[in-house]
Amino acid sequence: LVSTSPAPKWVALPCFTVMIFATGLMTAWLRLRTGSVWPAAMLHACHNAIIQWLFDSMTVETGRAAWFAGEFGVALAVASVLFAIPLWRSGVRLVAAAHT
C-alpha cells in the first residue's frame, strides 16, 4: 500500500482495507443483481471522482483531518460499511432464494 495520506500507516491501512472490502461487496452485489459489469464499473468511477476530485478538494487540513478524510480515512471506511450492510443482507436473501 502506497499511501499518499499523511495519516499514520496504522490508521490508513485498516481504513483502506475496510473500505476496499465494503466497496467490493457493493460492486459484487451490483454485478449479481444486474447481470452486467457496467454498473459496478460506474460505481468505481464515480467513487474515485467523488472522493479524489470533490471531497479531497473540500477538506481543510486541521491536524488530524487525514485520519478521517480521503480514501485512507475513517469516515469513508465507516460510510462504505454502512452502505454495504443492507446490500449484503439483500444479497444473502437473493442467493438463498436462487438455491431453493
Steps between C-alpha positions, in 0.01 A plus 500: 500500500648829390304754696516866412314572820682679781309279746708236677523168316335320795188714435515515120550129429205363703269778376597442137460124541152534651398747228627271222322197645170689540524659155581160349190362666292781347642447151448123527138559601450731202654246264284215630184707518524652150686227313733764356844624594420860398314610815795379709744681270293818529493471879878471502544798266255719695658398830845608377370826354302598808769410752808623316359796312222634720546397863880520510489852357242601763705371793687756704804368687444553872760267643315170505283551192694228316387251765141551389500626139596342171539140387710416804277664761259371761197684357503322163561162663199544728278639221596213269408242763168673570413490129622141457307341789149528347630385161674202658184406688286521186767310306486216752123483447548500121747210514281306743196547276696387194605178672154397620 
